[in-house]
Amino acid sequence: MRQDLIATLSGVLETVVLTAISAIVSAIGLLLESQAITALIQGELVLGAWFLFMGALALYGGIYLVGYRKVLTRLRTTTSLA
């Protein structure tokens, strides 16, 4: 009984941590995209392009790699077992 509870709580905690990581990385990506627009408006094309690339990379990592592939898969597995 106790081991089942510990296993369940660790699974829930891991899902919450992965969700938080996904949200933080996605927020960083949005911030970088915002900086890219500002840099491009100011005429700094190289810096703007770098911010665009890094923002897109962070959004890809936060939304797809962590959010979709890890969190959503984990939630689907958890709900199918219940």
C-alpha positions in Angstrom: 0.0 0.0 0.0 2.7 2.5 1.0 4.9 1.6 -2.0 1.9 2.2 -4.3 1.3 5.6 -2.8 4.9 6.5 -3.1 5.0 5.4 -6.8 1.9 7.3 -7.6 3.1 10.5 -5.9 6.4 10.3 -7.6 4.7 9.9 -10.9 2.5 12.9 -10.2 5.4 15.0 -9.0 7.4 14.1 -12.1 4.5 15.1 -14.4 4.1 18.4 -12.5 7.9 19.2 -12.8 7.9 18.4 -16.5 4.8 20.6 -17.0 6.6 23.4 -15.2 9.7 22.9 -17.3 7.6 23.0 -20.5 6.0 26.3 -19.4 9.2 27.9 -18.4 11.0 27.0 -21.6 8.0 28.1 -23.7 7.9 31.5 -21.8 11.6 32.0 -22.5 10.9 31.2 -26.2 8.2 33.9 -26.3 10.5 36.4 -24.5 13.2 35.7 -27.1 10.7 36.1 -30.0 9.7 39.5 -28.5 13.3 40.6 -28.3 13.8 39.5 -31.9 11.0 41.7 -33.0 12.4 44.6 -31.1 15.9 44.1 -32.5 14.6 43.8 -36.0 12.6 47.0 -35.7 15.7 48.8 -34.4 17.6 47.6 -37.5 19.9 45.1 -35.8 19.4 42.3 -38.3 22.0 39.8 -37.0 20.9 40.1 -33.4 17.2 39.9 -34.4 17.9 36.8 -36.5 19.7 35.2 -33.6 16.9 35.9 -31.2 14.4 34.5 -33.8 16.3 31.3 -34.1 16.8 30.8 -30.4 13.2 31.7 -29.6 12.0 29.2 -32.2 14.3 26.6 -30.7 13.0 27.2 -27.2 9.4 27.1 -28.3 10.1 23.8 -30.1 11.7 22.4 -27.0 9.1 23.7 -24.6 5.9 22.9 -26.6 6.8 19.9 -28.6 9.7 18.0 -27.0 8.7 18.4 -23.4 5.0 19.3 -23.6 3.8 17.1 -26.3 6.2 14.2 -26.2 6.7 13.9 -22.5 3.9 15.4 -20.6 1.0 14.6 -22.9 2.3 11.0 -23.3 2.6 10.6 -19.6 -1.0 12.0 -19.0 -2.4 9.7 -21.7 -0.7 6.7 -20.1 -1.9 7.7 -16.6 -5.5 8.2 -17.7 -5.6 4.9 -19.7 -4.4 3.0 -16.6 -7.1 4.5 -14.4 
